[in-house]
Amino acid sequence: MKTIIQFYTKAKAFESLANFYDACAQVEIDEYRDYEKALNAMKEAKRQLDKSAAVNKDVKQNLLLKRIKYLESYCEAREAFNNGNYEQMARICDSLVDQPSVDEAVRLGDVFANLIEFHMNKGDVQQSYSYLQKMQKKKIVIDPYLDRKMVEDIYRGMGMPNPHKQYGAGSDDIEEDINEEF
């Protein structure tokens, strides 16, 4: 990584360096769910883009600033959660899910998962179900974000059947279905 940064810096390829930091930020989110590191990488991408002579520089800067704003908000929500301020975390996350193009900066599945877990811990199954439905309407796959048992508890609490046969059945469920058919 240091070699790549040195290469771009010596070449004064600041736009390419900004793109590299942007890609690093995305890896931090997608692979490690480390939003704080991603935020730092995005800020560095913005700093490098500011030095560049890129075509459409203003447009690119505005896009980066928007993504940084969303990342900052989500990091603030996570910090509020870690500090025990669950209500503040929920308010921030709730505002994020309805923002346009927030999914370009933050994985909406993570935001919805925070909200659903918060409301389940409060015993508010109805609100958890409401967020679960919003998540599904946005075509977000549930399995990577929520524990299967929690999803089952939500549906059970709403008096509905087990959703796993409809939404992302695991290999065990598929195997059981196959064995039942034969």
C-alpha positions in Angstrom: 0.0 0.0 0.0 2.8 2.4 0.9 4.5 1.7 -2.5 1.3 2.5 -4.4 0.9 5.8 -2.5 4.5 6.7 -3.1 4.2 5.9 -6.8 1.1 8.1 -7.2 2.6 10.9 -5.1 5.9 11.0 -7.1 3.9 10.9 -10.3 1.7 13.7 -9.0 -1.3 11.6 -10.0 -3.5 13.0 -7.3 -6.8 11.9 -8.9 -5.5 8.3 -9.2 -4.4 8.5 -5.6 -7.8 9.8 -4.6 -9.4 6.9 -6.5 -7.1 4.5 -4.7 -8.1 5.8 -1.3 -11.7 5.6 -2.3 -11.2 1.9 -3.2 -9.5 1.3 0.1 -12.5 2.9 1.9 -14.8 0.5 0.1 -12.7 -2.5 1.0 -12.8 -1.4 4.7 -16.6 -1.4 4.5 -17.2 -4.4 2.4 -14.6 -6.7 3.9 -14.2 -5.6 7.5 -17.2 -3.3 8.2 -14.7 -0.8 9.6 -16.5 2.4 8.9 -14.0 4.5 10.9 -11.1 3.4 8.7 -13.2 3.9 5.7 -14.0 7.4 6.8 -10.4 8.2 7.2 -9.6 6.8 3.8 -12.5 8.9 2.2 -11.2 12.1 3.9 -7.7 11.3 2.4 -9.3 10.7 -1.0 -10.9 14.2 -0.7 -7.6 15.7 0.3 -5.8 14.2 -2.7 -8.6 15.1 -5.1 -8.3 18.7 -3.9 -4.7 18.7 -5.1 -5.6 17.3 -8.5 -6.4 19.0 -11.8 -9.2 16.5 -12.5 -11.8 17.1 -15.1 -15.2 17.6 -13.4 -13.3 18.1 -10.1 -16.2 20.0 -8.5 -18.6 17.2 -9.2 -16.2 14.6 -7.8 -15.5 16.7 -4.7 -19.2 17.1 -4.1 -19.8 13.3 -4.4 -16.9 12.6 -2.0 -18.2 15.2 0.5 -21.7 13.6 0.4 -20.3 10.2 1.0 -18.1 11.5 3.8 -21.1 13.1 5.4 -23.0 9.8 5.4 -20.0 8.0 6.8 -19.6 10.5 9.5 -23.2 10.2 10.5 -23.0 6.4 10.6 -19.8 6.5 12.6 -21.5 8.9 15.0 -24.4 6.4 15.3 -21.9 3.6 16.1 -20.1 5.7 18.6 -23.5 6.6 20.3 -24.3 2.9 20.5 -20.9 2.1 22.0 -21.5 4.8 24.6 -24.9 3.4 25.5 -26.8 6.2 23.9 -29.1 3.8 21.9 -31.8 6.4 21.3 -29.4 8.7 19.5 -28.0 5.8 17.5 -31.6 5.0 16.4 -32.4 8.6 15.5 -29.2 8.8 13.3 -29.8 5.5 11.6 -33.4 6.2 11.0 -32.5 9.4 9.2 -29.9 7.6 7.2 -32.2 4.9 5.7 -34.2 7.5 3.8 -31.4 9.6 2.5 -30.9 9.5 -1.3 -27.8 7.5 -2.4 -26.7 6.7 1.1 -25.9 3.2 0.0 -23.0 4.6 -2.0 -21.3 5.3 1.3 -22.8 3.0 3.9 -24.1 -0.5 3.6 -27.9 0.0 4.3 -28.0 -3.5 5.6 -25.8 -2.5 8.5 -28.0 0.5 9.2 -31.2 -1.5 9.1 -29.6 -4.2 11.3 -28.8 -1.6 14.0 -32.4 -0.3 13.9 -34.0 -3.8 14.0 -31.7 -5.0 16.8 -32.4 -1.8 18.8 -36.2 -2.2 18.6 -36.0 -5.9 19.3 -34.0 -5.2 22.4 -36.7 -2.8 23.5 -39.3 -5.4 22.8 -40.9 -3.5 20.0 -41.5 -6.3 17.5 -43.8 -4.2 15.4 -41.2 -1.6 14.7 -38.6 -4.2 14.0 -40.9 -5.8 11.5 -41.5 -2.5 9.9 -37.8 -2.0 9.3 -37.4 -5.5 8.1 -40.1 -4.8 5.5 -38.3 -1.6 4.5 -35.1 -3.6 4.1 -36.8 -6.1 1.9 -38.4 -3.4 -0.2 -35.0 -2.0 -0.9 -34.0 -5.5 -2.0 -31.3 -6.0 0.7 -30.5 -9.6 1.4 -31.2 -10.2 5.1 -28.8 -13.1 6.0 -25.5 -11.2 6.0 -26.9 -8.6 8.4 -29.3 -10.2 10.8 -29.1 -13.3 12.9 -31.6 -15.9 11.6 -33.0 -16.4 15.0 -33.8 -12.7 15.4 -35.6 -12.7 12.0 -37.6 -15.8 13.1 -38.5 -14.1 16.4 -39.7 -11.1 14.6 -42.0 -13.1 12.3 -43.2 -15.3 15.3 -43.9 -12.1 17.3 -46.0 -10.8 14.4 -47.8 -14.2 14.1 -46.4 -15.0 10.7 -44.7 -18.2 9.4 -41.0 -18.7 9.2 -39.6 -16.6 6.4 -36.5 -18.5 5.6 -38.1 -20.6 2.9 -38.9 -17.3 1.2 -35.9 -15.1 2.0 -32.4 -16.6 1.6 -32.8 -20.1 2.7 -29.7 -21.6 4.1 -28.1 -24.8 2.8 -29.6 -26.8 5.8 -33.1 -25.7 4.9 -32.6 -26.6 1.3 -31.2 -30.0 2.2 -34.3 -30.6 4.5 -36.6 -29.6 1.7 -34.9 -32.0 -0.8 -35.0 -34.8 1.7 -38.7 -34.2 2.4 -39.5 -34.3 -1.3 -37.9 -37.7 -1.8 
